[in-house]
Amino acid sequence: MSVCWNDKAGTFHPDSAADYLPLRQLRCLQLQRLQAVVKRAYERVEHFRQRLDSVGVKPEDIRELEDVRFLPFTDKNDLRDTYPYGLFASPMSDIVRLHASSGTTGKPIVVGYTQQDMEVWKNVMKRTFLSVGLHQNDIIQNAFGYGLFTGGLGAHYGAEALGATVVPTSGGNTDRQIMVMRDFGVTAMCATPSYFVHIIETAEDMGLDLRSLPLRVGVFGAEPWTEPMRHYIEEKAGIKAYDIYGLSEIIGPGVATECVVQDGLHIHEDHFLAEIVDPVTGEVLPDGEEGELVLTTLSKEAMPIIRYRTHDITRLIPETCPCGRTIRRMARVSRRTDDMFIVRGVNVFPAQIEAALLRAERNLPHYQIILSRKGGLDQMEVQVEVTKEMLGDTISELENLQKRFAKAIEDVVGIRAVVTLVEPQSIARSQGKAKRVIDTRKEDQL
Ligand code: DLL
């Protein structure tokens, strides 16, 4: 049986001990793990061996934590080029789980976990829940999608490890989500923030005031959101809303989480080494400066990842947190350095849309992606210019084409888009790079 007691700002739990390690001990642990993970990657993954050899670095050259900067970066293209299992450092017989996330073009990227990796994932998710003040008496409704997306199962196993009661609703079916939330006495909700806003608005339409329910905590992540959105959610639902961050390539959710102070996300530094680099030069920036987050897994067996360019922009917060945790915080991620956007929690690259359109029509027409938010739900419209040749087609041929585009997009990206055929030359041409994405999801629209 584990014991809980209050610290200055929240609860301290023995299973969160790694959050509070003395800094010297934490850095020492990180170095030992970094040395081991680089050795493992070098010895077992040809891709990493070649990369390290190409810059003349051997695992033994990592003598202190700062030496991590001698190592070459990894990015999504490395996962794409080695699809599906080329970065695995464990035999398939040791892999107990696979997940996948969007690649930059047609194919997803695949990530694998050993039993030991699953233990780590459970542990960091359990610590995430403890950080936001949840415990074994909570009833946690998990509306992150179950499936290839890491959100659903990642949060699920963490909540079970906590000893809480998990209600695995997955995403969608909003009326039922609200019924479950009310009837099951749910006290905490996991979801993408935009989906929870949709839940709030649907509940309002149903005449239900969420403030009258026992719900007290929201655990939100998988997409950027803002302070005004937090205030809106907290006020409308009568809860505390927390930001959690993670990415499939590193583990899934569980990389970083807010604590009850709600001022930055604590990185689970005993498992993930964080650096901030200049997105253009790749040069490491000092703590406090904003740049691109680069992460190295310190304990992953199946798929160790060295210096992963997340493309997420943030900064490390050097000051210690009033909650007493020693693991460093990072600021909220508000934007990315690349053209990836997130619709209803699903990562999408414009190049995927392009690949899908090309599947349906050999000559790629001019297109534009319009993102909007209605009733809290993200909408994706893909406007495709018909060509003069297509104009000769009958209405039913055009309708067919529209359907083929929509189907191809759903097949490639996994979510539905509204496809609108527009007249030739009606999409604005830009002087330089084509502006493929128009995002009208403003904070005030929530
Ligand atoms: O979104 C894992 C996750 C699930 C995190 C549930 C939190 C909760 P991917 O699908 O691989 O993994 O997408 C990772 O999503 O690089 C960020 O750009 C974005 N992202 C994730 N969490 C946040 C957040 C999951 N709290 C990509 N704020 C990341 C802003 C986020 N962006």
Boltz pocket constraint, residues with backbone or C-beta under 6 A from the ligand:
constraints:
  - pocket:
      binder: B
      contacts: [[A, 101], [A, 144], [A, 149], [A, 150], [A, 151], [A, 220], [A, 221], [A, 222], [A, 223], [A, 224], [A, 225], [A, 243], [A, 244], [A, 245], [A, 246], [A, 247], [A, 248], [A, 249], [A, 252], [A, 253], [A, 254], [A, 310], [A, 312], [A, 332], [A, 333], [A, 334], [A, 336], [A, 342], [A, 345], [A, 347]]
      max_distance: 6.0
